Amino acid sequence: MSRKKTLVVFVSLFLIFTMAFEAFAFNTDKDKQKLDEVTKEKEEVTKQKKQNEKQQGDITQKIHKLEENIRNLEGEIAQINKDINETKGRIETTKGELIKAEENLSTKNETFNSRLEVMYKNGDVGYIEVLLGSTDFEDLLTRIDMVKRLVKHDTDLLKYLKEQRDLIENKKITLENQKSQLLTLMNNTKKKQEDLRVSRGAMQRAKKELEKNHVALEKQEDELADLAERIKEVIIRNQSDENYVGGQMTWPAPGVRTITSPFGYRIHPILRRKKLHTGIDIGIGYGENIVAAQSGKVMYADWQGGYGKVVMIDHGGGIVTLYAHNSKLLVKEGQRVERGQVISKCGSTGMSTGAHLHFEVRENGQYVNPEKYVKRP
């Protein structure tokens, strides 16, 4: 949701609930019609808020996915850098082997050239001529052995020269392949690093978007706080002339005694900043019964911003109780209720992180600790 659209929604929210409570203050047909129109507008706002909450959930999932991608990329880059170092080592080894092979080839070439030089100086004397030049049988045997050794030497020398030339050629090919592999690895590293940079940028943008939504929620909370002051005025104007019957109220969540968040200042679970918690949160399950803490008249039963679906009961003498985040309301405005009567079903509507009952007690519009009036069973 864009900043402009968010602002329009929150301004509309503020005007809607201001109008709603002004309509509540005057019991005329015209104001009732206006309240019906406002209710429809509130339903649209609620729909937009749910879409915004879904977007925040999607952004959170996106951030988790990006963080996973970054971890994977960092691992891949570390492996590539390791492969690059190993390839560089193999290249140096291959270079050393190539130098040694070329030195060996040079030495043998010198030997072979010396052999050719001797043959050139002595003329074109073949092996047959050497044998025929023997003076006796013993000399013949000597010359035969010498010829064998010369033939083997020449054959071995030629074979070695060929092997060394082949080895040098293979080493050169290996060296070129290793250099090509190194270039590929380095290019892959650059690509992975670019992917990592893009992923980090995307995560930063996603976080920025989430922070912008967080600021919007803070703005909504501030608007609701201002609206709460107006509600106090409405409470005072619309309270009955009856006196409070006095005494201890009954616990509003039958069978459940756990207070998950007490009255007083705390770090808001959604806005993540210090705010006054104006009531107590009771850890009742979704759909469970919520009862009136004391007899009185229902002064409001509808959606109310961050409270979600809410019931407010006037008990006389300036005492009002409030029951928020319900999933279903079972009473209507103006209805008389009795102490212990089921008035709603527990839920997680409005600004809530999970199913629970937010229970408030107000004295002449001022928030007081509900445990002053109710005791856990």
C-alpha positions as CSV (number, residue, x, y, z in Angstrom):
1,M,0.0,0.0,0.0
2,S,1.4,3.4,-1.0
3,R,2.1,6.1,1.6
4,K,-0.6,8.3,0.0
5,K,-3.2,5.5,0.2
6,T,-2.1,4.6,3.7
7,L,-2.6,8.2,4.8
8,V,-6.0,8.3,3.2
9,V,-7.0,5.1,5.0
10,F,-5.9,6.4,8.4
11,V,-7.5,9.8,8.0
12,S,-10.7,8.1,6.9
13,L,-10.4,5.8,9.9
14,F,-10.1,8.8,12.2
15,L,-13.1,10.6,10.6
16,I,-15.1,7.4,10.5
17,F,-14.9,6.6,14.2
18,T,-15.3,10.3,15.2
19,M,-18.5,10.3,13.2
20,A,-19.5,6.9,14.6
21,F,-19.3,8.1,18.2
22,E,-21.0,11.4,17.4
23,A,-23.8,9.4,15.9
24,F,-23.8,7.2,19.1
25,A,-24.2,10.4,21.2
26,F,-27.5,11.3,19.5
27,N,-30.3,8.8,19.2
28,T,-32.0,10.2,16.0
29,D,-33.1,8.4,12.8
30,K,-30.8,10.5,10.7
31,D,-27.8,9.7,12.9
32,K,-28.7,6.0,12.8
33,Q,-28.7,6.1,9.0
34,K,-25.3,7.8,9.1
35,L,-24.1,5.1,11.4
36,D,-25.2,2.4,8.9
37,E,-23.2,4.2,6.2
38,V,-20.2,4.5,8.4
39,T,-20.4,0.8,9.3
40,K,-20.1,-0.1,5.6
41,E,-17.2,2.2,5.2
42,K,-15.5,0.6,8.3
43,E,-15.9,-2.8,6.7
44,E,-14.0,-1.5,3.6
45,V,-11.3,-0.1,5.9
46,T,-11.1,-3.5,7.7
47,K,-10.7,-5.2,4.4
48,Q,-7.9,-2.8,3.4
49,K,-6.2,-3.4,6.8
50,K,-6.3,-7.1,6.3
51,Q,-4.7,-6.7,2.9
52,N,-2.0,-4.6,4.4
53,E,-1.3,-7.2,7.1
54,K,-1.1,-9.9,4.5
55,Q,1.5,-7.7,2.6
56,Q,3.5,-7.4,5.7
57,G,3.5,-11.1,6.1
58,D,4.6,-11.5,2.5
59,I,7.4,-9.1,3.1
60,T,8.6,-11.0,6.2
61,Q,8.6,-14.2,4.2
62,K,10.5,-12.4,1.4
63,I,13.1,-11.2,3.9
64,H,13.6,-14.8,5.3
65,K,14.0,-16.1,1.7
66,L,16.5,-13.5,0.8
67,E,18.5,-14.2,3.9
68,E,18.6,-17.9,3.0
69,N,19.7,-17.0,-0.6
70,I,22.5,-14.8,0.8
71,R,23.7,-17.6,3.1
72,N,23.7,-20.0,0.1
73,L,25.5,-17.5,-2.2
74,E,28.2,-16.8,0.5
75,G,28.8,-20.5,0.7
76,E,29.1,-20.9,-3.0
77,I,31.5,-17.9,-3.3
78,A,33.7,-19.4,-0.5
79,Q,33.8,-22.7,-2.4
80,I,34.6,-21.0,-5.7
81,N,37.4,-19.0,-4.0
82,K,38.8,-22.4,-2.7
83,D,38.6,-23.9,-6.2
84,I,40.4,-20.8,-7.6
85,N,43.3,-21.2,-5.1
86,E,43.5,-25.0,-5.9
87,T,43.5,-24.3,-9.7
88,K,46.2,-21.7,-9.3
89,G,48.3,-24.3,-7.4
90,R,47.7,-26.8,-10.2
91,I,48.8,-24.2,-12.8
92,E,52.0,-23.6,-11.0
93,T,52.7,-27.3,-10.8
94,T,52.0,-27.7,-14.5
95,K,54.3,-24.8,-15.3
96,G,57.1,-26.5,-13.3
97,E,56.5,-29.8,-15.0
98,L,56.5,-28.0,-18.4
99,I,59.8,-26.3,-17.6
100,K,61.4,-29.6,-16.5
101,A,60.1,-31.4,-19.7
102,E,61.5,-28.6,-21.9
103,E,64.9,-28.8,-20.1
104,N,65.0,-32.6,-20.6
105,L,64.1,-32.2,-24.2
106,S,66.9,-29.6,-24.7
107,T,69.4,-32.0,-23.1
108,K,68.5,-34.9,-25.2
109,N,68.4,-32.7,-28.3
110,E,72.0,-31.8,-27.6
111,T,72.9,-35.5,-27.3
112,F,71.1,-36.3,-30.5
113,N,72.7,-33.4,-32.3
114,S,76.2,-34.6,-31.1
115,R,75.4,-38.0,-32.5
116,L,74.5,-36.6,-35.9
117,E,77.6,-34.5,-35.9
118,V,79.8,-37.5,-35.3
119,M,78.1,-39.4,-38.0
120,Y,78.6,-36.5,-40.4
121,K,82.3,-36.2,-39.6
122,N,82.9,-39.9,-40.1
123,G,81.0,-39.9,-43.3
124,D,77.9,-42.0,-44.2
125,V,79.1,-45.2,-42.6
126,G,76.3,-47.7,-42.1
127,Y,76.0,-50.6,-39.6
128,I,76.9,-53.2,-42.4
129,E,80.1,-51.4,-43.2
130,V,81.1,-51.4,-39.6
131,L,80.6,-55.2,-39.4
132,L,82.4,-55.9,-42.7
133,G,85.4,-53.9,-41.4
134,S,86.1,-56.5,-38.6
135,T,89.5,-58.1,-38.7
136,D,88.6,-61.4,-37.1
137,F,85.8,-63.3,-35.5
138,E,86.3,-61.8,-32.0
139,D,86.4,-58.3,-33.6
140,L,83.2,-59.2,-35.4
141,L,81.4,-60.1,-32.2
142,T,82.7,-56.9,-30.6
143,R,81.4,-54.8,-33.5
144,I,78.0,-56.7,-33.5
145,D,77.6,-55.8,-29.8
146,M,78.6,-52.2,-30.5
147,V,76.1,-51.9,-33.4
148,K,73.3,-53.4,-31.2
149,R,74.1,-50.8,-28.5
150,L,74.2,-48.0,-31.1
151,V,70.9,-49.1,-32.6
152,K,69.2,-49.3,-29.2
153,H,70.7,-45.9,-28.1
154,D,69.5,-44.2,-31.3
155,T,66.0,-45.9,-31.0
156,D,65.7,-45.0,-27.3
157,L,66.8,-41.5,-28.0
158,L,64.3,-40.9,-30.8
159,K,61.5,-42.5,-28.7
160,Y,62.4,-40.3,-25.7
161,L,62.5,-37.2,-27.9
162,K,59.0,-38.0,-29.2
163,E,57.7,-38.7,-25.7
164,Q,59.1,-35.4,-24.4
165,R,57.6,-33.5,-27.3
166,D,54.2,-35.2,-26.7
167,L,54.5,-34.5,-22.9
168,I,55.3,-30.8,-23.6
169,E,52.3,-30.6,-25.9
170,N,50.0,-32.2,-23.4
171,K,51.3,-29.9,-20.6
172,K,50.6,-26.9,-22.8
173,I,47.1,-28.1,-23.4
174,T,46.6,-28.8,-19.7
175,L,47.9,-25.4,-18.8
176,E,45.5,-23.7,-21.3
177,N,42.6,-25.7,-19.9
178,Q,43.5,-24.8,-16.3
179,K,43.8,-21.1,-17.3
180,S,40.4,-21.4,-19.0
181,Q,38.9,-23.1,-15.9
182,L,40.4,-20.3,-13.7
183,L,38.8,-17.6,-15.9
184,T,35.5,-19.4,-15.7
185,L,35.7,-19.6,-11.9
186,M,36.6,-16.0,-11.6
187,N,33.7,-14.9,-13.8
188,N,31.4,-17.1,-11.8
189,T,32.6,-15.4,-8.6
190,K,31.9,-12.0,-10.1
191,K,28.4,-13.1,-11.1
192,K,27.8,-14.6,-7.6
193,Q,29.0,-11.4,-6.0
194,E,26.7,-9.4,-8.2
195,D,23.8,-11.7,-7.3
196,L,24.7,-11.2,-3.6
197,R,24.7,-7.5,-4.1
198,V,21.3,-7.6,-5.8
199,S,19.9,-9.8,-3.1
200,R,21.1,-7.5,-0.3
201,G,19.7,-4.5,-2.1
202,A,16.3,-6.3,-2.4
203,M,16.4,-7.2,1.3
204,Q,17.2,-3.6,2.3
205,R,14.2,-2.4,0.2
206,A,12.0,-5.0,1.7
207,K,13.1,-4.0,5.2
208,K,12.5,-0.4,4.4
209,E,9.0,-1.2,3.2
210,L,8.3,-3.1,6.4
211,E,9.6,-0.2,8.4
212,K,7.3,2.2,6.5
213,N,4.4,0.0,7.3
214,H,5.5,0.0,10.9
215,V,5.5,3.8,10.9
216,A,2.0,3.7,9.5
217,L,0.9,1.4,12.3
218,E,2.4,3.9,14.8
219,K,0.4,6.6,13.2
220,Q,-2.7,4.6,13.5
221,E,-2.0,4.0,17.2
222,D,-1.6,7.7,17.8
223,E,-4.9,8.4,16.0
224,L,-6.6,5.7,18.1
225,A,-5.1,7.3,21.3
226,D,-6.6,10.6,20.2
227,L,-9.9,8.9,19.4
228,A,-9.8,7.3,22.9
229,E,-10.0,10.8,24.4
230,R,-13.1,11.5,22.3
231,I,-14.5,8.2,23.5
232,K,-14.0,9.3,27.1
233,E,-16.1,12.4,26.4
234,V,-18.8,10.3,24.8
235,I,-18.8,7.9,27.8
236,I,-19.3,10.8,30.2
237,R,-22.1,12.3,28.1
238,N,-23.9,9.0,27.6
239,Q,-23.6,7.3,31.0
240,S,-26.9,6.5,32.8
241,D,-28.1,8.3,35.9
242,E,-28.0,5.0,37.8
243,N,-25.5,4.5,40.7
244,Y,-23.0,1.7,40.6
245,V,-24.3,-1.2,42.6
246,G,-20.7,-1.5,44.0
247,G,-18.9,-4.6,45.1
248,Q,-16.6,-7.0,43.4
249,M,-17.2,-7.8,39.7
250,T,-17.2,-11.4,38.4
251,W,-14.3,-12.7,36.3
252,P,-15.1,-12.1,32.6
253,A,-13.4,-15.3,31.3
254,P,-15.0,-18.3,32.9
255,G,-12.6,-21.1,33.6
256,V,-9.4,-19.2,32.6
257,R,-7.3,-17.3,35.1
258,T,-4.1,-16.6,33.2
259,I,-3.3,-12.9,32.7
260,T,-0.9,-12.8,29.7
261,S,-0.3,-9.0,30.0
262,P,-1.2,-6.9,33.0
263,F,-2.3,-3.2,33.3
264,G,0.4,-0.6,32.9
265,Y,3.2,0.5,30.6
266,R,4.8,-2.1,28.4
267,I,6.5,-2.6,25.0
268,H,3.7,-2.9,22.5
269,P,3.8,-6.4,20.8
270,I,3.1,-4.9,17.4
271,L,4.4,-1.3,17.5
272,R,7.5,-2.3,19.5
273,R,7.5,0.9,21.6
274,K,6.5,1.7,25.1
275,K,2.8,2.3,25.5
276,L,0.2,2.3,28.3
277,H,-1.6,-1.0,28.3
278,T,-5.1,0.2,29.3
279,G,-6.4,-3.1,30.6
280,I,-5.5,-6.7,31.2
281,D,-5.1,-9.5,28.6
282,I,-6.6,-12.8,29.6
283,G,-5.4,-15.9,27.7
284,I,-8.8,-17.3,26.8
285,G,-9.1,-19.6,23.7
286,Y,-10.7,-18.6,20.4
287,G,-14.5,-18.9,20.4
288,E,-14.7,-19.3,24.2
289,N,-17.5,-17.4,26.1
290,I,-16.9,-13.9,27.5
291,V,-19.3,-12.7,30.2
292,A,-20.4,-9.4,31.6
293,A,-18.4,-8.6,34.7
294,Q,-21.4,-6.7,36.2
295,S,-25.0,-5.9,35.4
296,G,-25.6,-2.8,33.2
297,K,-26.6,-1.4,29.9
298,V,-24.7,-2.0,26.6
299,M,-23.6,1.4,25.4
300,Y,-21.6,0.2,22.4
301,A,-21.3,-3.1,20.5
302,D,-19.5,-2.8,17.2
303,W,-16.1,-2.5,15.5
304,Q,-13.8,0.1,17.1
305,G,-10.4,0.4,15.4
306,G,-7.5,-1.4,17.2
307,Y,-10.0,-2.9,19.7
308,G,-11.7,-4.9,16.8
309,K,-15.1,-6.1,17.7
310,V,-15.8,-4.5,21.1
311,V,-18.5,-4.4,23.8
312,M,-18.8,-1.5,26.3
313,I,-21.2,-1.8,29.3
314,D,-22.3,1.1,31.5
315,H,-22.7,0.0,35.1
316,G,-23.7,3.4,36.5
317,G,-21.8,5.7,38.7
318,G,-19.3,6.5,36.0
319,I,-18.1,2.8,35.8
320,V,-17.7,1.3,32.4
321,T,-16.2,-2.1,31.3
322,L,-14.8,-2.9,27.9
323,Y,-14.3,-6.3,26.2
324,A,-12.1,-6.2,23.0
325,H,-10.9,-8.3,20.1
326,N,-14.0,-10.5,20.0
327,S,-14.8,-12.8,17.1
328,K,-18.5,-12.5,17.6
329,L,-20.8,-10.1,19.5
330,L,-23.9,-11.5,21.2
331,V,-25.5,-8.3,22.5
332,K,-26.6,-5.0,21.0
333,E,-26.4,-1.3,21.9
334,G,-29.1,-0.3,24.4
335,Q,-29.6,-3.9,25.7
336,R,-29.7,-4.6,29.4
337,V,-27.3,-7.4,30.5
338,E,-26.9,-9.2,33.8
339,R,-23.8,-10.1,35.7
340,G,-22.3,-13.3,34.3
341,Q,-24.3,-13.2,31.0
342,V,-22.5,-14.3,27.9
343,I,-22.0,-11.2,25.8
344,S,-19.4,-12.3,23.1
345,K,-17.0,-14.9,21.8
346,C,-13.3,-14.6,22.1
347,G,-11.3,-13.7,19.0
348,S,-8.3,-11.8,17.6
349,T,-9.9,-8.9,15.7
350,G,-8.3,-5.4,15.5
351,M,-4.7,-4.9,16.5
352,S,-4.0,-8.3,18.0
353,T,-1.3,-10.9,17.8
354,G,-3.6,-13.8,18.8
355,A,-6.9,-14.9,20.4
356,H,-7.4,-13.3,23.9
357,L,-9.7,-11.0,25.8
358,H,-8.6,-7.4,26.4
359,F,-10.6,-6.3,29.5
360,E,-10.8,-2.7,30.7
361,V,-12.5,-0.8,33.5
362,R,-12.9,3.0,33.3
363,E,-13.9,5.4,36.1
364,N,-15.5,8.5,34.6
365,G,-13.6,7.9,31.4
366,Q,-10.2,7.3,33.1
367,Y,-8.4,3.9,32.7
368,V,-7.9,2.0,36.0
369,N,-6.4,-1.3,36.8
370,P,-9.2,-3.9,36.3
371,E,-7.8,-6.0,39.1
372,K,-9.2,-3.3,41.4
373,Y,-12.7,-4.7,40.5
374,V,-12.1,-8.3,39.5
375,K,-10.1,-11.2,41.1
376,R,-8.8,-14.3,39.3
377,P,-10.8,-17.4,40.2
